């Protein structure tokens, strides 16, 4: 195994160096070193050996041919969600341009990143099935290259739930896979067993459903990766600094938006206020993604009266109703 890995890496590095130094008209063997690689890594290196140093327009053409075309349905339905009103072709190109710049330094790490992700997935799924014995021994997970997310539950074109893990984004974030993978495996399990798909961002669903769903997935991560604290379970340090004394105020603020639609292209502001990340603040006095923090507090409140297996079994309607009841209780709470 180690000998094969060393041979693969040696061929890979030699081909990368050749691609970086060869004249534009030189023929470069783009398959050298990729024969024993996982398909996503092989596709990346075939793409990058030809795309390195080329104009962006040519890089996009190579990306489409080498990376997306062999998995077109997955990229259209899940990675980009091309059929959704939120898909913006110009934004896709902007994100790809930034990611191609990242690949200059990230490229040598993709192969080992895929292998590490595959190994972590096997280990974490074993632990996950200890908590949820009905979970799939081989869950439908796809490792992809994607610039706009690190891990994402989605629905394929034929209606099957799938979990997409973006190896390049996870590497750039130096993600804690012990936290990320249980969170995302839960979303996949919940989609299959309770019908709460796409992390609760479902047609017709109110904003309370993704609040419940993200809080529950975070709670599961805290059970399977104990001892870290809210900032690490929520994958954002400043979310771990929100004092619990602010819970009534924050619950009251959320209740104003609670009945907004999770999917509303005409009025996306409510969703952004509670779930979007980024450097630009979406509401005064609160970190971005505070909905994840509030959702975790909702689940902790519900766990005082309900078992985890009961909560996990609730339908989307039941989950929304129970979460609203908990929010109203917390909004009335006095320190």
N, C-alpha and C positions, 0 to 999 in steps of 0.2 A: 504493500500500500504506500509506504513512505517513498520507496524507490520510484514508483509510478508518479507520485506527486512531484518529486524532484525532477524527474525527466520532463514532466509536463511543464513545470515552471521554467526549466532551462530553455525549452523550446519557445515558450511564451515570451520570456525576456529577450531572447535573441531576435524573435520576430518583431517585437515592439521597437527594439533599437534599430533594426533594419528599416522599419516603416518610418521611423522618425528622421532618419538620415538619408534615405534614398531620394534621388531626384523624382520629381512629380511624374515623369514618364516611365520610371523604372517599374518592372513587374515584381511585385512582392507576393510571396506565398502567404496568403491570408489564412490558410488552414493549419499552418505549422503549429504544433503544440496544443491544439484544441481537441484532438481526437478523444482523449479520455476525460474531457471536462463535462460537467453538467451542461445541458443545452443552453441555459440562459447565459452562462459564462462564455461558452463557445461563440454564441451569437454576438456577445459584446465585443470580443476580441476580433472577430471577423469584421465587424463594423469599424472598430476604432483603428485598426491597422490601415484601413483605407481612408478614414475620415480625419485622422490626426493632421493638423496643419492646413487643411483644406478650407475654402470659403464656406461660410455657414450654409448657404443654399445647397451646396454639394453634400455637406454633412447631413442635412435633413433628408435628402434623397437616399443616402446610404442608410440612415437610421430607419427610414420607412421600409426599405428593402430587406435589411438584415435583421432588424429587431422586431418591428411591428408586423410585417407581412406574414411571417410564419405563425403568428398568434393573433391574427387580425380580430377575431371575434372577442377574445379576452380584452384586447386593448380598446376596442370600440365600446364594449358594454360596461367594462369595469374600470380600466385605468383612466380613460378619458370621459366616459359616459357621454358619448357623442350624441345620443338621442335625447339628452336632457336639455331643458331650456338654459341651463347655466353653462353649457359648453361654449367656449369662446376660442375659435381657431387662432386668433392673434395672440391670446394669452398662452396657448400651448406652445407657439413658436418662441415666445419670450422665455418661457421656462426651459425649453430645450436648449436655447442658446446659453443660458446661465449654467445648465448642467453640463453641456459640452466643455465649457471652460473648467468646470470642476474635474472633468475626466483627465485633464492633463496630469494632475497629481494623483488622482484616485485610481486610474486604470490598473496599476500593478496589484491593487488590493482586491479587485473584484472577484477573482477566482477563489482566493482563500475566504473571502467574505461569504460567498455562496456556500462553500463547504461548511463553514462555521454555523451559518444560518440553518442549513439542513440538519446538522448534528444537534443544535439547540432545539430545533423543532421536535425532533424525535424524543429528546429528554423531557422537554416541557409537556408534550402531549401525554407521556406516561404519568407525570404528576397530575396533570389536568384530569385524566381519567380516574385517578384515585378519588377526586372530589366529585366527579360526574361520571359514574361507571357506564352510562349509556352513550357517552361520546364516541365518535368514530375512532377506530384504531388507526385508520389512515384518512384523516380529514382532507377535504378538497382544498388544498393550499397550492397557490402558484407563486413562485419566486419570479419577480419581474424587475425590469429597470424602469424607473419612473421618477420624474423630477418634482411632482407636486404632492406627494404623500410618502409616509414611511410604511404604514400598514393600513389596510382598508378592506372592510367587508363589502361585498357587492353581490349582484345577481347577474349571472350570465344571460346571454340572449335567449336560452331555452328555459329560463326561470330557475336554474339551479343556483343555490348560494355558493359563494366561493370567497376565500380569503386571499388577498393579494399582498405579498410582502415585497417591498421595494428594497433590494439589497444595497443599491447605491445610496439611497437616502438614509438607511439605517447605519451604514458605515460613516457617512458624513456626520450624523448626529451622535455617533458613539453610543448608540442606544443600549439601555439595560434590557437585554433580551429576556431575563428572568421576570421582568415586569411587563414588557410589551407583548410577549407571546401569550401568556395566560389571558391577558385582556382581550386580545384579538381572537384567540381560540374560543373564548366565551361568546363573543359576538356571533361567530360561526355556529357554535352549538345552539345558541338561543334562537337563531334564525330557523334552524331545522326543527327545534323542539317546541317553540312557542310562537313561531310565526312573526317575530319581531325582526324584520330584515333591514339591511342597510343601516345598521346602528340606530334604528328607530326613526330614521329620516325616510318616512314612507308616505306615499300619496294619501292625502286626507288626514294624516296624523297631526295632532296638536304638538306644540313645542314641549309639552310635558313628557311625551314619550321618549324622545332622545335624551332628555334629562334623566329619566329613570334608567334608560338603557346604558348610558355612559357611566352613571353612578354605580350600577350593578356590576358592570365589567371591571370597574376600578376596584370595587369591593372584593371581587373574586381574585384580582391580582394581589390585593393585600393579604388574602388568606393563603395564597400559594407562594408569595415572596414576602414573608413577614420581616419586621424589624427595620423597615426603611423610612417610614414617615410619609405624610401626605404629599409633600413636594415631589418625592420620587415616584410614588404610586400614581400621581397625577401628571408625571413627566414634565413638570414645570415648577421650578423652585419657588416662585413667588406665590403660587397657589397654596403652598404649605405654610405661608405666613399669615393667612387671613385668620383673625381671631374669632373664636366661636361666639364671642359676645355680639358679633355683627350678624349672626345667623338670622334673627327675626327681621332685621332691616333688609337683608339680601333676599330672603324668602318673599317678603312683601313686594320687592321690586320685580322679582320673577313673576309673581302672580298677575301682574299687569300684562305680561306677555304670554301667560300660560296657555291661552286659547288661540294664539297665533298659529298659523299653519307651519309645520316643519319645512314644507316645500311651498314657497310662494315667490315665484320669480318677480312678480310686480312689487312685492314688499319684503325683501330679504333682510331688512334691518334687524328684526327681532331675533332671528336665528344668529346673525353675526354678533349681536350684543353678548350672547351667552356662550357661543361655541367656537367662534373663529379665533385663530391665532394671529400672529404678526406683530410688528412694532407699533403700528398706529392704534391707540386706545379706542375701543368701541363704546365704552361708557365711563362716565366720570367716577373716579375713586375706587375702581375695581380692576384687577388684572383681566386681560383677555382670557377667554375660556373658563370664566368663573362658573359656568353651567356644569362643568365637570366636578368642581368642588362641591357645589350645591347638591348635585345628584348623589354624590357620595354621602353627604349628610342625610339626605332623604332615605337612602338604603339603610344607613345605620339606625335611623329612627324606626323604620319598618322592621328591622331585625329584632327590635325589642319585643315585638308581638308576634312575629311570624318566622317560621323556619326558612332556611335558605332554599330548600327544595320546593316549598310552597311558593315563595316569591318567584323563583325561576319558572314555575309552571303557569304563571298568570298570562292570560291572553293580552293583546295590546290594549283592549278596552279596560280590563281589570287593572293592568299595570298603571294606566293613566289615572284611573279613579283613585287607587290607593296612594299614588304619588301626590295627587292633588290634596287628599286628606292630610297627608303628612306635612305638606307645605303650609297648609292653613294652620295646622297646629303650631308649627315652628314660627309662623308669622305672628301668632298671638302670644308667643313665649316672652317672658320678661326675665331679664337677668337678675 
